[in-house]
Amino acid sequence: MYKIIVKGTVQGVGFRPFIYRKAIEMDVVGTVRNIGYGVEIIADKEEFADIFKDAPPLAKIDDVIVEKIDDRRYNDFSIIKSKDSEGTTILPPDIFTCDNCMKELTDKKNRRYGYFFITCTDCGPRFSMIGGQPYDRPMTSMDDFKMCERCRKEYTDPLDRRFHAQTIACHDCGPRLHFHSGGLSIPGGIKEAVEMLKNGEPVAIKGIGGYHVACLTDKVPVQRLRQMLGRMHKPFAIMVKDIEMAESIVHMDEKEIEMLKSPRRPIVVLKKRSDILNDVSELDSIGVMLPYTALHQLLFRYIDEPLVMTSANMPGEPVAISREEFNKGKHFLSHDRKIINRCDDTVLKVIDGSPVFLRRSRGYVPSPIRLPIDCDGTIALGAEMNNTFCVCAGDNAFLSQHIGMTAHEKTINFFERSLEKMLHLVQIRPKKIACDLHPRYNTTRLGKRLAKIYNVGLCQVQHHRAHVFSVAAEHGLKDFTGIACDGLGYGEDGTIWGGEIFQNKIRIGHLEQQPMIGGDVATLEPKRMLFGILAGTDHSEKLKLWTSQEKMIFRKMHETGFNTMKTSSSGRVLDACAALLGICDRRTYEGRPAMLLESYCYDDIEKIMMLEPQKPVIHTQDKMKILDTTHLISYIASEMEKAKDIASFRKDAATVAHYYIADGMHAIADTGDRIVFSGGVACNRYITDLLIRKGVLINKEVPPGDGGIAFGQAYLANL
């Protein structure tokens, strides 16, 4: 006999039924069961270890260990009770409803016809309903629903598609749907919810990992939604019925369609076909997703137009998982399955054929990402904004779902609960804590507390080093040059960094440090940043972007340094350019000025490269190479004075600004090493595309923004 241990994503994906069917087909005797860190198979034929190339589509096999044993007690093959043992179980993420279930959903002869929670072993919620391991029904939120006789028969039949499908349910025994409005509760209620949507009302819809709020894409319902959520300008994502509906709204290439249709069903940021849906997204792009649950499909039975579909939460707070949490809502389409692990949608965009994560969450978490070294027991807590944390077991890094702004009390509480759950699921004891360098981040304070609780070392990692090391980790690099471009991060010299070049761990260059007039207020009012950059030039007097009183106050603050700090942030330079060109005068959501500036760039990347933009001005100070950004902004201001067609000039100037930063940073980083690029600005399709064309490596599996910081912290803390 042979004991075969299979490690990887092999629980909750129909792996044991697959093994059983193969055993019957090959006349093998023995057993299969879940164990703490994978699946254990006992088989009488050694060649049985070669069957895994045909594994179920959601399975991912990392390792197969075969051991000969002396055990002759088997007469047949059976699936036996799971064993709870030590080790790391790799659990599957939440996956869209598969094609087989969708066929049953629309088959009037099928007993699950029209059932909103139809699933099988190949699809449906996983991570959002897992409370512990091994992945069996008693350890999930489905334990609240006792199977009916027909579901029990399917669940116990090894040849059935729903054998040991922990989500198995039907109209008779599974979760139920209700529409709640004005004190009324209507069973089912899908038609009633759609009718409310058609009347222009936002409706909160309970999904897999939390509530969405949906509405029509027309101006009035979108304005109602913005008032409800306090998001006056931030772009919303939309859900479309199918690819054909998407094609009427956005441009898509083959890779973007592939990502939209993938089983993980992310939101994909796509270029709008024309100047449409501006109430939904003020940018030239819009986030689009396809239905990924049966409930979504049922909604589109009764409505044939796109729906705004956004997370139900106030800015900075976690997505709501109950009606009580989302007290802004008036109309709810809810089900009674508890959400154990709340989980926002994943958001990505495709740049030069490569998917770039803006947010890695539903559909991807908790799938691990492989590290190039053993980081076992390292807990990395990430940054403050767009936070995720990272738990390491051996060379596997388990990045959390999107947590959000940890400066908010509700969000840091969500962070701590989620970390506790992840440690329980992964079953490791912390051996090292890594966190940001910023002394006032809640995650830094938590890191110091956890280091004392577990009596382990604390490694504080500078924000931008974590960014570039996140890319280095993905590509297995130890010797490299890294470019980090983003908004703000606490620097080792006490200033605010944000446009940095590193050779391995050593900082060798950066963007020119510019004054932030009013400190953090300059991040909200880009014209303050612009004044600080142009102070001392004729442009600060000629431009009519400031009132006389503002000029007087800003000049005094600049001269005295009162409430003014220096920053090398690339994001703030892009903000200043947006203010100069009259594109954005106030940041009402993260990245707004720079994202609007990006929308003004030419669509054709080749045209950007043909503009013959300004050659980067680089000087050396104290052995540090510095890219002169005052030169860039002054040049644009001078050219703007001569421009006859301001609309056309904006496109030229926006394009020049992107090229200047990309080309200048690359010139400093061109040391002969492999070059990597990360940070929030790496989500910018033009700067990133330009650098990719120069051979620069980018993040592939983690977000380049702050959502990937924890991954870089974990790697750097172990070098």
LONUDREN-940500 format. One line per field, with one value per residue (C-alpha): residue in one letter; x, y, z. Coordinates in Angstrom, 2 decimals. Each point is the difference from the previous one (the first is absolute). Layout:
N
martor <- [a ...]
east <- [X ...]
north <- [Y ...]
up <- [Z ...]
//
This chain:
719
martor <- [m y k i i v k g t v q g v g f r p f i y r k a i e m d v v g t v r n i g y g v e i i a d k e e f a d i f k d a p p l a k i d d v i v e k i d d r r y n d f s i i k s k d s e g t t i l p p d i f t c d n c m k e l t d k k n r r y g y f f i t c t d c g p r f s m i g g q p y d r p m t s m d d f k m c e r c r k e y t d p l d r r f h a q t i a c h d c g p r l h f h s g g l s i p g g i k e a v e m l k n g e p v a i k g i g g y h v a c l t d k v p v q r l r q m l g r m h k p f a i m v k d i e m a e s i v h m d e k e i e m l k s p r r p i v v l k k r s d i l n d v s e l d s i g v m l p y t a l h q l l f r y i d e p l v m t s a n m p g e p v a i s r e e f n k g k h f l s h d r k i i n r c d d t v l k v i d g s p v f l r r s r g y v p s p i r l p i d c d g t i a l g a e m n n t f c v c a g d n a f l s q h i g m t a h e k t i n f f e r s l e k m l h l v q i r p k k i a c d l h p r y n t t r l g k r l a k i y n v g l c q v q h h r a h v f s v a a e h g l k d f t g i a c d g l g y g e d g t i w g g e i f q n k i r i g h l e q q p m i g g d v a t l e p k r m l f g i l a g t d h s e k l k l w t s q e k m i f r k m h e t g f n t m k t s s s g r v l d a c a a l l g i c d r r t y e g r p a m l l e s y c y d d i e k i m m l e p q k p v i h t q d k m k i l d t t h l i s y i a s e m e k a k d i a s f r k d a a t v a h y y i a d g m h a i a d t g d r i v f s g g v a c n r y i t d l l i r k g v l i n k e v p p g d g g i a f g q a y l a n l]
east <- [0.00 1.00 -0.75 -0.34 -0.07 -1.25 0.65 -1.51 -3.53 -1.65 -2.79 -3.38 0.65 -1.45 3.38 -1.10 -2.85 2.49 2.36 -2.87 -1.12 3.57 0.44 -3.14 1.12 3.49 -1.19 1.97 -0.78 0.70 -1.32 0.09 -0.57 0.69 2.80 1.15 2.44 -1.52 -1.40 1.23 -0.50 0.65 0.23 1.25 1.55 2.98 -1.07 -3.09 2.28 0.11 -3.69 0.05 0.44 -3.75 -0.88 -3.13 0.28 0.16 2.70 3.61 2.59 3.25 1.56 -0.57 1.80 -0.10 0.99 -0.16 -1.80 -0.90 -3.80 -2.12 -3.44 -1.83 -2.51 -1.45 0.48 -1.82 -0.06 0.50 -0.43 2.34 2.92 0.80 3.78 2.78 1.12 -1.15 -3.18 -0.22 -3.65 -1.75 -1.33 -3.58 -0.68 -2.74 -2.95 1.11 -1.60 -1.59 -1.78 -1.05 -1.63 -1.94 -0.97 -1.85 -1.38 -3.66 0.14 2.87 -0.86 2.41 -1.55 0.16 1.77 2.26 2.53 0.60 3.59 2.03 3.50 1.38 -1.39 -1.50 1.11 2.95 2.18 -2.91 -1.73 2.98 0.33 2.72 1.69 -0.21 -2.43 -3.13 -3.57 0.05 2.87 -1.98 -3.00 -1.98 -0.13 -3.06 -1.97 -0.95 0.01 -3.26 -0.22 0.68 3.02 1.31 -0.20 2.02 2.48 0.75 0.16 3.67 -1.10 -2.17 1.30 -0.98 1.69 1.36 -0.85 -0.11 -2.20 -2.64 -3.51 -3.33 -3.31 -1.08 2.99 2.42 0.39 -3.04 -0.35 -2.18 -0.61 -0.23 -1.46 -1.91 -0.63 -1.18 1.75 -0.83 1.26 2.10 -0.54 2.23 -2.75 -0.81 3.67 0.27 -3.17 1.56 3.15 -2.08 -1.63 3.43 0.58 3.29 -0.38 2.47 0.60 1.68 2.66 2.71 2.32 -2.16 -2.69 0.07 -2.14 -1.49 -1.79 -0.62 2.75 -2.23 0.85 -2.71 0.48 3.79 -0.30 -2.20 2.63 2.77 -1.94 -0.66 3.66 1.74 1.96 -0.64 2.48 1.60 -0.64 -2.39 0.30 -2.80 -1.27 -1.09 -2.14 2.55 2.96 -2.30 -1.34 3.54 1.08 -2.60 1.66 3.74 2.91 1.40 2.86 0.30 1.86 -2.56 -2.86 1.88 0.30 -3.67 -1.12 2.45 -1.44 1.31 -2.23 1.92 -1.02 2.07 0.69 -0.63 0.18 -3.42 -1.09 -0.99 -0.89 -2.72 -1.05 1.79 -2.28 1.26 3.67 1.54 3.07 0.53 -0.25 -2.52 0.10 -2.07 -0.92 -2.13 -2.57 1.76 -2.90 -3.34 -1.67 1.68 -1.21 -3.54 0.05 0.88 -3.05 -2.09 2.30 1.93 2.40 3.20 -0.23 2.29 1.29 2.15 1.00 -2.46 2.12 0.84 3.44 2.84 -2.21 -0.27 -2.68 -3.23 -1.03 -3.34 -2.96 0.76 3.51 -1.23 -2.44 -0.01 -1.97 -3.78 -0.56 1.74 0.10 1.46 0.61 0.47 3.41 2.50 3.12 2.91 2.77 -1.07 1.71 -0.17 0.17 3.37 0.87 2.66 1.00 2.00 3.15 2.00 -1.65 0.75 -2.75 0.83 -1.91 -1.50 -1.56 0.52 -2.90 -3.02 0.87 3.70 0.10 1.13 1.97 3.68 2.80 3.35 2.99 3.55 1.21 -1.38 -1.81 -1.80 -1.80 0.45 -3.04 0.15 -2.58 0.15 -0.63 -2.82 -1.97 -1.36 1.36 0.52 2.07 2.14 0.39 2.89 0.17 3.30 0.37 -3.74 -1.28 -3.70 -1.03 -3.23 -3.10 -0.19 -0.21 -0.03 0.88 1.30 -0.07 -3.73 -0.98 -2.44 2.63 2.85 -2.44 -0.84 3.75 0.63 -2.93 1.06 3.60 -1.15 -2.15 2.82 2.45 -2.60 -0.59 3.66 0.92 3.33 1.50 1.60 3.80 0.61 -2.10 0.60 -1.71 0.43 2.50 -2.66 -0.32 -3.64 -1.51 -2.43 1.70 3.37 -1.49 -1.59 3.32 1.77 -2.79 0.01 3.80 -0.38 -2.94 1.82 3.44 1.47 2.10 -1.48 1.32 -1.10 0.28 0.11 -3.11 1.63 2.56 -2.94 -1.49 3.05 0.75 -3.55 0.92 3.43 -1.66 -2.39 2.91 2.40 2.52 2.56 2.12 -2.01 -0.73 -3.46 -2.19 -2.75 -2.56 -3.08 -1.66 1.56 2.10 2.03 3.70 3.02 1.15 -3.30 -1.23 -2.82 1.17 -1.90 2.29 3.01 2.70 1.75 2.91 -1.00 -0.54 1.94 -1.77 1.94 -2.40 -3.35 -2.22 0.80 -1.41 -2.85 -1.80 -3.50 -1.64 -2.27 1.36 -2.62 -2.48 2.15 -1.05 -3.63 0.63 2.43 0.39 1.93 2.43 0.22 0.77 2.74 1.68 -0.21 0.82 2.92 -0.84 -1.92 -2.77 -1.11 -0.87 -1.36 -2.34 -3.52 -0.65 0.24 -1.73 2.13 -0.56 1.00 3.19 0.89 -0.64 1.67 3.06 0.40 -0.34 2.57 2.48 -0.30 -0.59 -3.06 -2.17 1.96 1.86 2.16 -0.91 1.50 -3.42 -0.66 -3.74 0.15 1.84 -2.74 -2.58 1.71 -0.03 -3.74 -0.58 2.16 -1.97 -3.36 -0.88 -0.52 -0.02 -0.95 0.71 -3.28 1.23 3.42 1.97 -2.66 2.19 2.58 -2.68 -1.77 3.34 0.54 -3.38 1.29 2.97 -0.05 -1.47 2.78 3.15 2.00 -1.09 1.21 3.44 0.00 -0.72 3.70 -0.77 2.33 3.28 0.20 2.12 1.99 2.60 2.07 -0.04 1.86 0.51 -3.78 -1.42 -3.02 -2.60 -0.88 -3.80 -0.03 1.37 -2.93 -2.73 1.67 0.32 -3.70 -0.96 2.10 -1.44 -3.54 0.45 0.65 -2.72 -2.84 -2.05 -0.11 -1.90 2.68 2.74 -1.36 0.45 3.53 0.96 -1.51 1.90 3.27 -0.32 -0.41 2.89 2.31 -0.50 0.28 3.05 1.71 -0.47 1.21 3.09 0.98 -0.82 1.95 2.93 0.40 -2.08 -3.48 -2.44 -3.33 -2.84 -2.72 -2.11 -3.42 1.18 0.73 -3.78 0.36 -0.30 2.29 2.93 -0.07 -0.31 2.95 2.14 -1.05 1.19 3.39 0.16 -1.07 -1.70 -3.30 -2.21 -1.95 -1.80 -0.22 -1.17 2.78 -1.81 -0.23 -1.92 3.33 2.10 -0.38 1.40 3.12 0.32 -0.04 2.72 2.27 -0.36 1.58 2.97]
north <- [0.00 3.61 3.13 3.01 3.47 2.76 3.60 3.09 1.26 -3.42 0.55 1.35 -0.51 -3.47 -1.68 -3.01 -0.94 0.27 -2.39 -2.39 -0.11 -0.56 -2.81 -1.78 0.47 -1.41 -2.76 1.47 -0.83 2.30 3.30 3.76 2.68 3.63 0.65 3.27 0.88 -1.67 -3.38 -3.46 -2.94 -3.67 -2.02 -3.41 1.23 2.35 1.29 1.50 2.94 0.93 0.87 3.58 1.63 -0.55 1.61 2.19 3.49 1.82 -2.29 1.20 -2.59 1.21 -3.28 -3.78 -2.24 -3.78 -2.44 -3.80 -1.41 -3.42 0.02 -2.78 0.57 1.46 -1.81 2.99 3.76 2.46 3.61 0.12 2.61 2.98 0.13 3.22 0.09 2.54 1.77 2.68 -0.59 1.94 0.91 1.09 3.50 0.91 -0.97 0.95 -2.29 -2.58 -0.71 -3.28 1.77 2.83 -2.54 -1.46 3.50 0.58 -3.54 0.01 -3.76 0.19 0.11 2.90 2.10 3.66 -0.75 2.95 -2.10 -2.77 -1.36 -3.21 -1.27 2.05 3.38 2.35 1.59 -1.44 2.46 2.25 -2.87 -1.87 0.09 -2.60 -3.05 -2.60 1.30 -1.95 1.24 0.24 2.50 2.29 2.30 -2.66 -2.04 2.13 -1.74 -3.65 -1.85 -1.34 -3.67 0.66 2.23 -2.56 -2.69 2.12 0.98 -3.63 -1.37 -0.05 -0.01 3.13 3.47 1.24 -2.75 1.69 3.41 1.89 2.69 -2.51 1.40 0.35 1.84 -2.37 0.03 2.77 3.72 2.08 3.37 2.89 3.56 2.46 3.46 2.35 -2.63 -2.58 -3.32 -1.78 -3.57 -0.22 3.59 0.16 1.52 2.51 0.98 0.53 2.08 2.22 0.32 0.98 2.69 1.56 -1.26 -1.52 -3.56 -1.75 -3.57 -2.60 -1.84 -2.54 2.11 2.99 2.37 1.86 3.05 -0.04 2.64 0.96 1.92 3.04 3.35 0.15 -3.48 0.43 3.33 -1.67 -2.68 2.57 1.85 -3.27 -1.12 3.38 -0.65 3.13 -0.65 -3.41 -2.24 -2.90 -3.40 -1.45 -3.53 -0.97 -2.91 -1.42 0.80 1.40 2.60 0.86 0.50 2.73 1.98 -0.72 -1.02 -3.46 -2.07 -3.79 0.11 2.31 -2.26 -3.00 1.68 1.04 -3.56 -1.77 -2.09 2.63 2.68 3.17 3.55 1.00 3.70 0.65 2.93 1.54 0.02 3.64 2.78 -2.04 -0.98 3.06 0.04 -3.49 0.67 3.40 -1.74 -1.26 -3.51 -1.97 -3.18 -2.81 -3.43 -2.89 -1.76 -2.50 -1.42 -1.51 2.93 2.42 -2.08 0.01 3.79 0.31 -2.09 3.05 2.85 0.44 2.81 0.40 0.55 1.98 -2.57 1.39 -1.07 0.92 2.03 3.55 1.24 -1.72 -2.53 -3.76 -1.35 -0.73 -3.62 0.67 2.34 1.40 1.01 1.79 2.37 2.39 -2.48 0.04 -2.96 -3.36 -3.23 -2.31 -3.67 -1.75 -1.64 1.56 1.53 -1.10 1.76 3.23 0.47 2.87 -0.44 -0.26 2.86 -0.11 1.57 -1.45 1.91 -1.16 -3.42 -0.39 0.02 2.57 -0.27 3.17 -2.15 -3.73 -1.50 -2.15 -2.83 0.09 -0.10 -2.17 -1.59 0.24 1.71 -1.73 1.80 -0.66 -0.71 -1.60 2.67 -2.43 1.68 3.56 2.22 3.19 2.64 2.23 3.73 2.29 0.55 -2.76 -2.38 -3.73 -2.13 -3.04 -3.28 -2.25 -3.79 -1.23 1.60 0.55 3.53 0.30 3.54 1.09 1.34 3.79 1.58 3.71 3.13 -1.19 3.55 -0.63 -1.77 -2.38 -0.95 -0.67 -2.15 -1.89 -0.33 -1.58 -2.44 -1.00 -0.54 -2.21 -2.06 -0.34 -1.19 -2.57 -1.17 -0.17 -1.44 1.64 1.72 3.39 0.02 3.51 3.15 2.44 3.40 3.48 2.56 2.68 0.47 1.08 -2.75 -2.21 -2.98 1.12 0.27 -3.42 -1.43 1.15 -1.46 -3.36 -0.25 0.25 -2.41 -2.71 0.96 0.22 2.50 3.06 1.13 3.47 0.35 3.31 0.35 0.32 -2.72 -2.30 1.05 -0.89 -3.16 -1.20 -0.13 -1.48 -2.78 -0.85 -0.28 -1.72 2.87 0.92 2.36 2.66 3.69 1.06 2.95 0.88 2.63 0.78 2.58 0.29 -2.18 0.69 0.30 -0.90 3.63 1.21 1.45 -1.36 -2.27 -1.08 -0.08 -2.17 -2.09 -2.78 -2.24 -3.02 1.57 3.21 3.18 1.46 2.60 1.70 2.71 3.55 0.79 2.48 1.97 -1.04 3.30 -0.75 -3.50 -2.70 2.62 0.19 -3.56 1.20 3.30 -0.59 3.73 0.25 -2.57 1.92 3.28 -1.66 -1.36 3.31 2.26 2.21 -0.09 2.55 -2.53 0.24 3.66 -0.32 -2.94 0.87 -3.22 1.62 2.99 2.90 -1.08 -3.60 1.19 2.10 -2.84 -2.69 2.18 0.70 -3.70 -0.87 2.60 -0.86 -3.74 0.29 -3.13 -0.90 -3.27 -1.30 -2.97 -1.90 -1.43 -0.71 0.00 3.57 1.14 -1.55 1.73 3.34 -0.55 -0.75 3.25 1.99 -1.30 0.74 -3.70 -0.41 2.50 -2.33 -3.61 -1.53 -3.58 -1.59 0.65 2.18 2.79 -2.43 -2.35 2.87 1.11 -3.55 0.20 2.92 -1.89 -1.17 -3.46 -1.13 -0.79 0.28 3.63 0.71 -1.22 2.14 3.30 0.64 1.02 1.87 -1.73 -0.76 2.43 -1.97 1.35 -1.54 1.12 -1.80 -2.97 -0.18 0.38 2.30 0.47 3.70 0.28 3.82 0.00 -2.16 2.15 3.27 -1.28 -0.90 3.37 1.82 -1.99 0.51 3.78 -0.44 -2.62 0.97 -3.17 -0.75 -3.30 -1.36 1.43 -1.85 -3.31 0.90 1.26 -2.98 -2.31 1.91 -0.14 -3.79 -0.52 2.32 -1.85 -3.46 0.88 1.90 -2.70 -2.65 2.06 0.07 -3.70 -1.16 -1.40 -3.26 -2.06 -1.32 2.85 -0.41 2.51 0.21 2.42 1.53 1.79 -3.44 -0.23 2.83 -1.63 2.47 0.19 -3.76 -0.76 2.27 -1.73 -3.50 0.92 0.76 -3.50 0.93 -2.70 0.67 -1.76 -2.94 -1.58 2.76 3.61 2.52 2.41 -0.28 -3.26 -1.69 1.65 -2.93 -2.45 2.14 0.45 -3.77 -0.59 2.83 -0.95 -3.39 1.13]
up <- [0.00 -0.52 1.99 -2.31 1.55 -2.32 1.05 -1.55 -0.61 0.27 2.51 -1.00 -3.72 -0.62 0.40 2.10 -2.38 -2.86 1.82 0.72 -3.64 -1.19 2.54 -1.23 -3.60 0.71 2.36 2.91 3.65 2.93 1.41 -0.44 2.64 0.79 2.46 1.52 -2.76 -3.06 -1.04 1.01 -2.37 0.77 -3.24 -1.00 -3.26 -0.17 -3.43 1.69 0.88 -3.69 -0.44 1.19 -3.40 -0.43 3.37 0.36 -1.51 3.36 1.44 0.10 0.94 1.56 1.09 -0.11 2.49 -0.46 2.77 -0.08 3.07 1.37 0.19 -1.53 1.57 -3.01 -2.23 -1.84 -0.32 2.26 1.11 3.76 2.73 -0.10 2.39 1.82 0.15 0.14 -3.13 -2.39 -1.94 -3.24 -0.28 -3.20 -0.68 -0.84 -3.61 -2.48 -0.69 -2.59 -3.37 1.16 2.86 -2.30 -2.34 2.92 1.13 -3.29 -0.44 1.06 0.46 2.47 3.69 0.50 -2.77 1.01 3.31 0.83 1.97 -2.52 0.26 -0.29 0.77 -2.89 1.00 2.54 3.26 1.89 1.93 0.99 1.83 1.54 3.77 0.46 -1.45 -1.34 -2.60 0.95 0.37 3.84 -0.35 -2.33 0.25 -1.93 3.22 0.88 -2.77 0.44 -3.33 -1.32 -1.01 -3.69 0.70 2.50 -2.67 -2.45 2.71 0.88 -3.55 -1.14 -3.63 0.36 -0.95 3.45 1.98 3.12 -1.42 3.30 -1.59 -1.13 0.40 -1.76 0.31 2.78 2.33 -0.90 0.59 -0.80 -1.67 1.17 -1.17 2.90 -0.49 2.28 2.66 -2.54 -0.60 -3.24 -0.57 -3.15 -1.00 -3.08 -2.15 2.75 0.31 -3.77 0.02 2.67 -2.12 -3.04 2.14 0.52 3.54 1.21 1.33 2.31 -1.19 2.19 -1.97 0.78 2.15 0.87 -1.24 -3.28 -0.61 -3.48 -2.05 -3.62 -1.79 -0.59 1.59 2.69 1.54 -0.10 1.81 2.63 0.43 0.33 2.69 1.82 0.01 0.26 -3.22 -2.01 -2.83 0.46 -3.02 0.47 -1.62 -2.09 -0.52 -3.50 -1.08 -2.44 -2.25 -2.69 2.42 1.08 -3.61 -0.44 2.81 -0.01 -2.19 0.80 -1.30 0.27 3.32 1.57 -1.15 1.37 3.42 0.01 -0.76 2.30 2.88 2.43 -1.58 0.92 -0.77 -3.03 -0.61 -3.70 -2.37 -0.73 -3.65 0.13 2.38 1.76 3.51 1.39 3.02 0.82 -0.81 -0.68 -1.43 -3.55 1.44 2.02 2.07 -1.53 1.35 -1.15 2.20 2.27 2.02 -0.92 1.75 -2.41 -2.94 1.36 0.31 -3.70 -0.90 0.75 -1.00 -3.25 0.77 2.05 3.74 2.25 2.48 2.80 3.52 2.74 2.37 0.90 -1.19 1.87 1.75 -0.69 -2.31 1.91 0.59 1.71 -0.38 3.45 -1.07 -3.08 1.67 -2.97 -2.09 -0.41 -2.30 0.41 -1.95 2.64 0.70 3.34 -0.52 2.38 -1.48 2.17 -1.95 -1.66 -3.33 -2.52 -3.76 -1.71 -2.37 -2.72 -3.29 -2.87 -0.97 -3.01 0.24 3.72 2.66 2.70 3.27 1.39 2.72 0.57 1.92 -0.94 -2.37 0.91 3.81 1.76 -2.88 1.01 -1.91 -0.06 1.55 -1.21 3.56 3.16 2.04 2.33 2.88 -1.32 0.47 -2.08 0.83 -3.08 -0.19 1.09 -3.22 -2.26 2.59 -0.26 2.36 -0.76 1.93 -1.06 0.30 -1.37 -3.41 -0.38 0.57 0.82 -0.84 1.66 -1.68 -0.47 3.47 -0.84 1.97 3.37 1.40 0.52 3.20 -1.72 -2.56 2.44 2.00 -3.21 -0.62 3.42 -0.29 -3.51 1.10 2.86 -2.41 -2.54 2.65 1.05 -3.57 -0.94 3.42 0.64 3.02 -0.68 0.06 -1.33 -0.45 -2.86 -0.30 -1.46 1.24 0.61 3.79 -0.07 -2.16 1.89 -1.63 1.42 3.48 -0.43 -1.19 3.16 2.12 -1.82 0.29 3.78 0.15 -1.98 1.34 -3.50 -1.94 -1.71 -3.39 -1.16 -3.77 -1.82 -2.16 -3.42 0.58 0.69 -3.34 -2.08 1.98 -0.70 -3.71 0.73 2.02 -2.83 -2.46 2.41 -0.01 2.65 -2.12 -1.81 -0.36 1.12 -0.96 2.49 -1.03 2.05 2.19 3.43 2.28 3.12 -0.87 2.09 0.01 1.47 -3.30 -2.11 -2.81 -3.10 -3.03 0.92 -1.65 1.91 -0.84 2.07 3.45 -0.64 -1.12 -2.94 -1.40 0.22 -1.40 0.99 3.43 -0.25 2.71 1.03 0.94 2.94 0.52 -0.54 -1.27 -3.16 -0.82 -0.05 -1.82 -2.90 -0.64 3.29 -1.32 -3.26 1.79 2.04 -3.15 -1.88 2.97 -0.94 -3.72 -2.05 -0.48 3.64 -0.68 -3.55 0.45 1.11 1.89 3.41 1.56 1.20 3.58 -0.78 -1.69 3.02 2.47 -2.09 -0.65 3.72 0.87 -2.66 1.23 3.69 -0.38 2.25 -0.34 -3.11 -0.52 -2.82 -2.15 -2.93 -0.84 -3.67 0.70 1.27 -3.16 -2.15 2.26 -0.57 -3.76 0.15 1.88 -2.43 -2.99 1.65 0.10 3.75 2.86 2.86 0.94 1.20 -0.23 0.03 -3.18 -1.63 -1.48 -1.40 -1.35 -1.76 -1.44 -1.28 -1.76 -2.08 -1.45 -3.60 -0.46 -2.31 1.94 -3.22 -0.37 3.53 -0.99 -3.19 1.76 0.68 3.59 2.31 0.72 3.74 2.01 2.56 2.42 2.76 3.62 2.79 -2.34 -0.51 -3.52 -0.06 -2.75 -0.33 0.06 0.28 -3.55 -1.17 1.56 -1.06 -3.57 -0.15 1.49 -2.61 -2.88 1.30 -0.28 -3.75 -0.64 -2.33 0.37 3.74 -0.46 -2.31 2.20 3.04 -1.81 -1.08 3.46 1.85 -2.33 0.46 3.80 -0.02 -2.40 1.95 3.28 -1.56 -2.08 2.82 2.62 -2.45 -0.83 3.68 0.47 -3.06 2.01 -1.90 2.44 -0.69 0.63 1.82 0.36 2.63 2.05 -0.60 -3.16 -1.51 -0.48 -2.53 -3.40 -1.80 2.41 0.52 -3.71 -0.78 2.62 -1.09 -3.50 1.53 1.49 3.53 2.11 1.78 2.55 -1.41 2.96 2.62 -0.38 -0.68 2.32 3.76 -0.32 -0.83 2.73 2.44 -2.56 -0.41 3.76 0.53 -2.58 1.13 3.68 -0.78 -2.14]
//
